[in-house]
Amino acid sequence: QVQLVESGGGLVQAGGSLRLSCAASGRTFSNYAMGWFRQAPGKERESVATISRSGGSTYYADSVKGRFTISRDNAKNTMYLQMNSLKPEDTAVYSCAVALGMEYDYWGQGTQVTVSS
């Protein structure tokens, strides 16, 4: 079993920044790829950013490229999402997930990010 707990969400004005954290427990954190996802009201969940086990490889959705940065600290079993230049369209519930194999198997409960215009 893997437990994931997100934190760092909140209300911010457009152009502002937030840093999300995802604390993992239950397995060897550094063995697995991880990712951040978001779901806005009335929309399907979408991948925001993913990161490889070592952190050496990352992927970003086009909508956040250049504004968001995903990282991980395997010593602290924690993954981060630095979000800069936030836009109202970034408003969503952000969740972290871990991939034990080819799919994401465990999910956190999510943290709300609201960007006001």
Rosetta silent file (secondary structure, phi, psi, omega in degrees, C-alpha in Angstrom):
SEQUENCE: QVQLVESGGGLVQAGGSLRLSCAASGRTFSNYAMGWFRQAPGKERESVATISRSGGSTYYADSVKGRFTISRDNAKNTMYLQMNSLKPEDTAVYSCAVALGMEYDYWGQGTQVTVSS
SCORE:     score description
SCORE:     0.000 S_00000001
   1 L     0.000  148.226  177.154    0.000    0.000    0.000 S_00000001
   2 L  -126.950  134.173  175.171    1.021    3.560   -0.668 S_00000001
   3 E  -112.535  132.856 -179.766   -0.338    6.594    1.108 S_00000001
   4 E  -126.574  130.960 -179.524   -0.136    9.993   -0.561 S_00000001
   5 E  -129.736  117.837  177.679   -0.997   13.286    1.104 S_00000001
   6 E   -90.289  153.480  174.202   -1.065   16.554   -0.813 S_00000001
   7 E  -154.377  166.147  174.906   -0.706   19.992    0.710 S_00000001
   8 L   104.697   -3.856  178.220   -0.047   23.562   -0.351 S_00000001
   9 L   -71.787  172.773  178.463   -3.214   24.412   -2.229 S_00000001
  10 E   163.182 -165.953  179.911   -5.157   27.593   -1.666 S_00000001
  11 E  -104.040  129.897 -179.319   -6.494   30.810   -3.127 S_00000001
  12 E  -143.312  151.772  177.260   -4.140   33.026   -5.110 S_00000001
  13 E   -79.171  155.277  176.673   -4.496   35.918   -7.502 S_00000001
  14 L   -55.028  137.404 -176.517   -3.676   35.537  -11.169 S_00000001
  15 L    92.565  -11.312 -178.492    0.049   35.860  -11.699 S_00000001
  16 L   -83.400 -175.109 -176.522    0.812   34.463   -8.274 S_00000001
  17 L  -132.195  152.714  171.640    2.579   31.296   -7.208 S_00000001
  18 E  -142.800  153.445  174.314    1.898   28.208   -5.142 S_00000001
  19 E  -124.294  116.566  177.167    3.984   25.184   -4.251 S_00000001
  20 E   -92.192  146.384  175.581    2.229   21.872   -3.843 S_00000001
  21 E  -124.130  149.891  176.760    3.737   18.982   -1.910 S_00000001
  22 E  -133.398  107.925 -179.611    2.935   15.285   -2.029 S_00000001
  23 E   -93.340  127.675 -176.951    4.204   13.238    0.909 S_00000001
  24 E  -112.304  148.707  174.999    4.413    9.497    0.280 S_00000001
  25 E  -151.055  159.193  174.621    4.635    6.555    2.655 S_00000001
  26 L   109.612  -26.555  177.579    4.257    2.810    2.543 S_00000001
  27 L  -143.502  173.016  176.991    6.772    1.841   -0.120 S_00000001
  28 L   -71.609  105.771 -172.241   10.235    2.767   -1.283 S_00000001
  29 H   -55.591  -41.471 -172.805    9.460    6.125   -2.832 S_00000001
  30 H   -72.408   -4.644 -179.793   12.425    6.233   -5.150 S_00000001
  31 H   -83.667   -8.020 -168.032   11.348    3.052   -6.973 S_00000001
  32 L  -131.419  144.731  170.588    8.395    4.647   -8.730 S_00000001
  33 E   -72.338  154.235 -178.318    7.476    7.300  -11.225 S_00000001
  34 E  -140.066  167.481 -179.458    5.001    9.865   -9.997 S_00000001
  35 E  -156.421  161.844  172.022    2.786   12.572  -11.371 S_00000001
  36 E  -110.265  138.335  179.577    0.521   15.513  -10.705 S_00000001
  37 E  -131.565  161.633  176.294   -2.979   15.603  -12.147 S_00000001
  38 E  -144.255  153.259  176.877   -5.821   18.090  -11.954 S_00000001
  39 E  -139.150  118.749  176.636   -9.555   18.121  -12.423 S_00000001
  40 L   -91.890  157.437  179.710  -11.591   21.266  -12.884 S_00000001
  41 L   -55.904  130.447  177.853  -15.371   21.329  -12.346 S_00000001
  42 L    77.109    4.195 -178.976  -17.176   19.759  -15.269 S_00000001
  43 L  -121.341  161.532  177.056  -13.956   18.597  -16.898 S_00000001
  44 L   -79.111  156.836  176.623  -12.076   15.339  -17.069 S_00000001
  45 L   -66.193  140.201  179.964   -8.935   14.762  -15.058 S_00000001
  46 E  -130.532  150.829  175.890   -5.792   15.711  -16.951 S_00000001
  47 E   -76.476  132.772  179.055   -2.116   15.060  -16.502 S_00000001
  48 E  -100.329  -50.668 -178.372   -0.190   18.154  -15.475 S_00000001
  49 E  -160.496  147.380  176.664    3.345   16.871  -14.995 S_00000001
  50 E  -132.629  158.780 -177.155    5.138   13.583  -14.408 S_00000001
  51 E  -143.205  141.809 -178.773    8.574   12.694  -13.113 S_00000001
  52 L   -75.434  174.065 -176.024   10.745    9.594  -13.339 S_00000001
  53 L   -56.792  -42.799 -177.211   12.047    7.625  -10.380 S_00000001
  54 L   -86.235  -15.407 -174.926   15.315    9.524  -10.201 S_00000001
  55 L    90.383    0.581 -175.924   13.827   12.848  -11.203 S_00000001
  56 L   -79.155  -15.579 -179.559   15.971   12.977  -14.300 S_00000001
  57 L  -127.500  130.579 -179.317   13.078   12.845  -16.726 S_00000001
  58 E  -132.901  158.001  176.444   10.014   15.060  -16.615 S_00000001
  59 E  -134.872  142.042  177.228    6.935   15.693  -18.731 S_00000001
  60 E  -131.932  141.788  169.865    4.653   18.730  -18.773 S_00000001
  61 L   -64.841  147.986 -178.685    1.298   19.400  -20.334 S_00000001
  62 L   -57.530  -32.910 -175.610    1.522   22.141  -22.941 S_00000001
  63 L   -68.341  -18.888 -177.615   -0.804   24.310  -20.874 S_00000001
  64 L  -118.150   -4.921 -176.614    1.673   24.521  -17.973 S_00000001
  65 L   -58.857  131.517 -178.803    5.013   24.249  -19.748 S_00000001
  66 L    88.698  -12.704  179.637    7.327   27.072  -18.730 S_00000001
  67 L  -114.552  -34.665 -177.615    5.203   27.959  -15.682 S_00000001
  68 E  -107.240  148.692  175.652    5.156   24.786  -13.566 S_00000001
  69 E  -133.956  123.444  176.741    8.100   22.740  -12.320 S_00000001
  70 E   -96.799  142.167  178.029    7.844   19.206  -10.962 S_00000001
  71 E  -153.243  169.027  178.100   10.535   17.852   -8.666 S_00000001
  72 E  -147.645  150.441  175.161   11.070   15.206   -6.043 S_00000001
  73 E  -122.378   97.367 -175.705   13.223   14.644   -2.985 S_00000001
  74 L   -65.205  -27.043  178.058   13.595   10.899   -2.571 S_00000001
  75 L   -67.890  -28.200  179.998   15.322   11.317    0.771 S_00000001
  76 L  -103.141    2.770 -178.456   12.192   13.038    2.088 S_00000001
  77 L    53.343   41.535 -174.745    9.703   10.851    0.178 S_00000001
  78 E  -135.444  139.760  174.659    8.147   14.014   -1.178 S_00000001
  79 E  -115.123  150.681 -176.506    7.248   15.314   -4.617 S_00000001
  80 E  -128.831  157.684  169.662    6.624   18.970   -5.408 S_00000001
  81 E  -136.757  106.605  175.674    4.887   21.106   -7.992 S_00000001
  82 E   -86.324  121.924 -176.969    6.030   24.711   -8.165 S_00000001
  83 E  -117.217  115.034  179.248    3.366   26.713   -9.935 S_00000001
  84 L  -115.071  163.979  178.435    4.206   30.213  -11.155 S_00000001
  85 L    48.941   48.369 -175.646    2.319   32.754  -13.248 S_00000001
  86 L   -65.067  145.633 -179.125   -0.939   31.113  -12.280 S_00000001
  87 L  -120.565  155.709  177.667   -4.002   31.717  -14.423 S_00000001
  88 H   -55.241  -31.903  179.693   -7.705   31.392  -13.591 S_00000001
  89 H   -72.319   -5.326  172.953   -7.837   28.366  -15.897 S_00000001
  90 H   -83.070   -7.103  179.686   -5.417   26.591  -13.546 S_00000001
  91 L   -60.902  125.192 -177.125   -8.207   26.405  -10.960 S_00000001
  92 E  -178.571  171.690  166.965   -8.787   22.743  -10.132 S_00000001
  93 E   -89.677  123.638 -178.222   -8.309   20.013   -7.584 S_00000001
  94 E  -101.848  130.651 -179.457   -4.721   18.858   -7.873 S_00000001
  95 E  -127.686  147.846  173.618   -3.848   15.261   -7.008 S_00000001
  96 E  -104.579  156.399 -178.227   -0.619   13.335   -6.921 S_00000001
  97 E  -149.248  155.316  179.381   -0.283    9.713   -7.957 S_00000001
  98 E  -122.030  139.388 -179.311    2.328    6.970   -8.034 S_00000001
  99 E  -105.751  109.554  176.317    2.846    4.431  -10.806 S_00000001
 100 L   -75.934  -28.818  178.173    3.912    0.995   -9.589 S_00000001
 101 L  -135.579 -123.332 -178.396    3.905   -0.232  -13.196 S_00000001
 102 L   -87.029  -12.988 -179.170    2.557    1.224  -16.405 S_00000001
 103 L  -122.740  164.327  177.726   -0.450    2.859  -14.783 S_00000001
 104 E   -84.665  119.704 -169.626   -1.025    5.149  -11.822 S_00000001
 105 E  -100.744  -32.048 -176.975   -2.121    2.891   -8.991 S_00000001
 106 E  -126.738  141.528 -175.198   -2.382    5.095   -5.921 S_00000001
 107 E  -130.430  148.611  171.858   -3.818    8.573   -5.575 S_00000001
 108 L   -82.978  178.511 -176.297   -3.903   11.254   -2.948 S_00000001
 109 L   -81.864  -16.517  177.478   -7.085   12.945   -1.805 S_00000001
 110 L    96.831  152.933  176.189   -6.347   16.135   -3.697 S_00000001
 111 E  -135.212  136.830 -175.124   -5.829   19.778   -2.793 S_00000001
 112 E   -81.309  131.260  171.954   -7.861   22.691   -4.128 S_00000001
 113 E  -118.745  123.523  179.358   -6.130   25.420   -6.099 S_00000001
 114 E  -124.425  124.072 -179.035   -8.201   28.491   -6.890 S_00000001
 115 E  -113.788  118.010 -178.776   -6.832   31.328   -9.001 S_00000001
 116 E   -92.312  147.827 -178.383   -8.821   34.548   -8.982 S_00000001
 117 L   -89.831    0.000    0.000   -8.746   37.019  -11.857 S_00000001
